Each structure stands twice: as structure tokens, then as C-alpha cells.
Amino acid sequence: METAVTKTGTEDKIWGGGNEPLKVSYGKMMMWFFIVSDALTFSGFLAAYGFSRFKFIDSWPIADQVFNHFPFLHGVDAPMYYVALMTFILIFSSVTMVLAVDAGHHMKQKKVILYMFLTIIGGAIFVGSQAWEWKNFIKGEYGAVETKGGQILQFLDTDGHRVALKDIAIIDTHSDRAQHERKNGVWFYKEGTLPTYTVEEIRAGFVKNKDLLIRTQLLTEKGEKTILSREESLRRLKTDAIGVVEGANLIHNEYGTPLFANFFFFITGFHGFHVLSGVIINIIIFINVILGTYERRKNYEMVEKVGLYWHFVDLVWVFVFTFFYLV
């Protein structure tokens, strides 16, 4: 006896098809998939950073001594102030995005326009601030000397304040400096831009100024950079120094190990690309809001979807800020 299988009302309730699994539209579901996959990517980057920092914990740069600049306050030591301001601006832009989404739920076009405009301004300020921070990180402010072993020697006065190379060097006007090229040296190595000063000029100025000391990149048991005595400073500068480092790049880093600069450029740059992409997408949606596209559709779901992305970008920055600047 064969039993006929028929579709029942119960089966229709279990699987009725449609484009809203878990009561979420297809577009929102895809946005969540993207956010989860991107979160795993950032997690991998931050985990690699944490592992590398733990491995070189005795020589890792101290954030307060690296990110201590503030616009228009040259020479003022303001550790973390500007980074904290950037973080506040980005979090505030997330608040305005929440208000834009809420206004969209209530079909209030003018309020959506206002809050999305504020979100775009906040994102643009953050991207510009990050570019300014990169510029200062790359250019450097004080400079340092690199040893044979690749360690960094920074210069301090007797009060513990950093001293720039320009305030130390005694420039030798009679010496000719040539840039190393493949045709006149090691075939696989080409020297980049020549540093402003030579090791000999720094050494001459250091010997003449008896109020200067050297700080190494190694940390003491108290978590502070090691400051050498005057005698030890003279010895290290005479026997170990081989080059001058100004700013940071993927090879040399005046703040400490080059690995720190590599992670900084890659992770903050990757996040900055996300913020810039978010700003561009927000501008597109903002224009559509002004044109009344979503009023005609009778919903502002697109604003909600870009809002999910924007909140994700803000949340990632909280972790980046914690890993790079606070811990």
C-alpha cells in the first residue's frame, strides 16, 4: 500500500521560501556575512600583532613616546591626545548614524539628511586625521641613530626630554656625500633618500654637548626605556652607530623595531581604507536620500545597511586603538 505524500499547511510554515531568512532581508543578511568575514580578517591581523609584540616585548615602542603630536602645537608633548580626539569623532559619527537610521524608520527625510551629513563629516575628519598622523609618523620629529644590530639609539637631555638631531649635529661643510646606487656598490641594494645628517656629524655634536644622554629601545623592569650613562652613551655612539634614521618606513624606524611600523602601516591603513570606503558609500546614499529615492520606496533600509557597516568600522577601531595605543 503506497502512501501519497502531499504538501501540508505545516510544511508550508516550516519552509515557505521567500527572501527573508531569519526575518531579515537578503541585503541585510549579505551585509552581516560580509561583516563577519571582515571581522575574522581583522582578528587575524590583530592576533599577529599581539604575537609579535609579545615576542619582542622587551624592545617594543611605547605608544606615549610615539603618538605625542597635536596639530599646530609643535614641540608640545601631548601623548595620545590627538588619537583620543580622533576616536571620539569616529564614535560620535556612529551616534549620528544611529539617529539617521531611526529617522529613516519614522520616514523623516530631513532628519536623515542632517544626521547622515554629520556622519559623513565625522568620517572625513577621521580619515584626514589619520593621514596627518601617518605624515608625522613617516617624517618623524627627533630622529635617531641605528646600531650594527639594528637597535635604535635616541637622544635625551639631562631632564629626560627628547633632543632632535638638528639640535645636536655639527654639520661638516667640507665633506661630500654620495648616494649609494647599484652601479657603484652592492648590486642588489639601492640607498633611498640620504638622511639630513651623517653619523660623524651627530657624534661630533654629542661629544661637544655634555648634557646629552642616549636612550636605547630596550625596556627596564619598570617598563621604561633604558637610559645609558654619559660614558656608556659615548661608547655606544662611537663603536655601534652606523646610520641615521629619520621617521619610519618599512625598513627603518626611529621609534624602535621596524616590525612595529610594518604593523602600524598595514593595520591602520587597512582600517583607514574601510573608513574611506564607508564615507564614499555614505555620500552615495546621502545623495539618494536628498533625491527622495527612499521616500518613494517607502523605506530607508539602505541607510540601515550602510549603518551596519559604519558601526562595524567604528567597533574595529576600538580594538585597533586598544592594541596600538593603550595596551
N, C-alpha and C positions, 0 to 999 in steps of 0.2 A: 504494500500500500504506500503510495507516494504522497508525501505531504507537500502541498503547494506553499511556496514561500511568497508571502505578499508583504508589501511595504505598509507598515502601520503608522499610526499617528505618533506612537512612542519613538519609532526610529527617526521620524522627521524631526523630532525635538532634539534627539541625540546628534544628528548631523543633517543640518538643513542647508549647508552650502553658504553662499554669500561671501562678502569681502570684509567681514568684521570679526575675525577670530578673537576670542577673549574680550569681545565688546570694544575692540579698538580698530580704527580704520586701517586700511592697508598702508597708507602713507605713514601713519604714526608707528605702526609695527616695524616698518623698514627703518625708520629713524632710530628706534630702540635697538634694532640689530646692529646698525652702524655704531651707535654709542657704545654698546657692549664690546664690539670688536676693537674699537679705538681705545677703549679703556684698558683692554688687555695689552695693547701696544705700548701705551704709556707706562703701564705697570712693569713691563719688561725693561723699559729704559731706566725707570727709577730703581728697579731691583739691581740692575747692572751698576748704576751709580753708587748705590748703597754698598754693594760688594767691593767695589774699587776703593771707596772711601775707607771701609773697614781694613782693607789690605794695607793701605798707605796712611793709616790713622795718625802715625807719628810725624807726618810731614804735610798733612792736608792744609790748604789755606784756611784762615779764619775769616768768615764772611764779613765781620765788622771791620776788618782791615782792608777788604777788597771793595765792597759796595758802600763807600763812605762819601759819595759825591752828592751834591744837590745843585740844581740849575741856578746859575747866577750867583752862587756862593763859592767862589773859587778860593781854595786854601782852607775852607772851613771843614772840620771833621764832623760829618753828620752820618754816623753809621746807621744804615738801614732805613733812614727817614724817607728817602725818596721811594724805595721799594715798598715801604708800608703805604705810602700815598698811592702808588700805582695799584696796589692790592685793594685799597679802599674804593678807588674809582671803578675797578672792574666788578667788585661785589655790588656797588651801588647800581651799576648798569644792569646787573641781574635783577635787582629790585624793580627797576623801571620796566624790564621785560615782563616780570610777573604782572605788573599793573597794566601793561599793554594787552596781555593775554586775557586778563579779567575784563578789561574794557571791551575786548572783542566778543567775549561771551555775552555781554549785555548789548552788543551791537551799537556801541558808541564810537563812531568813526573818528570824531575829533580827538577824543582821549587816546585812541590807539595811535593816531598820528603824533600826538605830543610825546607819549611815552616811548614810542619807537625812535623818535628823533633824539631823545635823551640817551637812549641805549646806544645808538649809532655814535653820538658824540663821545660817550664814555669809552666805547671800544676804540675809536680813532685816537683818543688821548693815550690810551694804554699802549697801542701799537707804536705811536710816536715816542712815548716814554721808553719803551723797550729798545727802540732804535737808538735813542740818546744814550741809554745805558751801555749798549753794545759799543758805541763810538768811544766812550770813556774807557771801557774795558780793553778795547783793542789799542787805543792810543796810549793809555797809561798816564800817570801823573808824576811819579817819582823816578821810576827806572830802577834797575838793579844790576848786579854782576852775576854771571854764571860761572860755576866752577867746572873742573875737569869731569867730575862725577855727575854733572847735570843739576847740582843743587843751586839754589838762589840765595845770594847774599844781599840783604837790604841795609840801608844806612840810616842811623839814628843819631840824634844829638844826645847830650847827657841827660836831658829831661825825658827821653823816651819818644820824642816826636820824629816822624819820618823826615828825611832830608832828601831833596831831589838831586839828581845827578848834575843838573845845571848849576847848583849851588856848591858843588864840590869840585868839578873838573877845572883843571888849569889847561887851557887849550894851547896846544903846540902848533904855532902858525907855520913852522918850518917843515913839518912832516907832510909827505904826500900819501894820500890814502887811495888805494885801488880796490875796486870791487872784484871779488873773486868770480871768475867765469869759467865755463867748461874748457874753453880754448887755452886758458893759461893756468890750469890747475887740475884737480881731480875731475875726470871726465864726466862722472855722474852727478856732480854737485855744482849747483849754481847759487851763489850767495844772493839773498834778497837785498832790500834797501839797506844801505850802510847805516849803522847807528850814528847818532849825533856825536858821540864821544868814543874815544878808544880806552882800553883798559889802562894804558900808560897815563893818560890824562886824568883818569879817575884816581889812580894810585898816587900820582903826584899831589893832587889836591887833598887826598885823605891824609897823607903824611904831613902836609903842612898844617892842616886843621886838627889840632889835638883834642878837640871837643867831640869828635865823631867816633862812633862805635859801629859794629856790624851785628846785624840780627840774621840768624840762619832760619831756614824753613822748618827745622826740627822743633818739635814741641817738648816742653818740660813736663814733669809730672803734674804740674798745676794747669796744664793745657795752654800754656803761653809759649810764644816763640822764644828760642834760646838767644840771649844777648851775650856776645863774647866780650872779654876784657879788651882793653886797648892793645895789649901786647899780642893776644891771640888774633885780634882783628887785623893787625898789621901782617902777621904771619900768613893768615889765610888769603889776604889780598895779594900778597907777594908771590906765594907758591901755588895757589889753587886757581885764581881767577884767570879765565881765558877769553871771556867775551862780555859785551854789554847787552842787556836786554831792556827794551822799552816797550811796555804794553804787553799784550798777549796775542798769540796766534796758535795754530795747531802744532807748532814745533817748539816754540819758546814761550815762557810765561813768567813775567816779573813777579807774580804773586805766589808762585810755588810750582808744584808739579804740573807739567803740560796736560796731564790727564784731566785735571780739573777744568781747564779751558776747553778741552775737547767735549766733555760732557755739557759744559755750560752752553757752548755754541749750538750743540746738537739738540738738547732737550728744550732750552728756552726758544731756540729758533723754530723747532717743530711746533711748539705751543703757539708762538707768535704767528706762524703760518695759519694755524687754526683760527686764531682771533681775527686775523686779516680776512680770511675766507668768510668768517661769520659777519664781519662788518659789510662785506660786499653783498652777501645774501640778504642781510637786513635792509640794505639800501634798495635792493630789487623789490622786496616785499613792501617796504615803505612806499615806494612809488605806486605799487598796485593798490595799496590802501588809499592813497590820495586819489587815484583814478576811480575808486569806488568798485573795484573788481570783486571784493569780498562782500560788499553790501549787496551786489546783485546776486551773489551765490547764497546769500542768507546765512553765511557762516565765515568765521575767521580761523579755520583750522590751520591754514598755512602759517599764520602768526604763531599758533601754538606749537607747530612742528619746529620752526626755527627757534622758538623759545627753548625747546628741549635741548637743542644743540648748544645754544648760548649758555644755558645753565651747566651743561657738561663741561664746556670750555672753562667756565669760572671755577668749577669744582676741581678740575685738573690743576689749575693754577694754585689752588690752596695746597695741594700736595707738592707741587714744584717749589712753591715758596717755603714750605716747611723743610723740604730736603736740602735745598740750596742755601737758604738764608737763615733759618732758625736753628736747625739741629747742629 
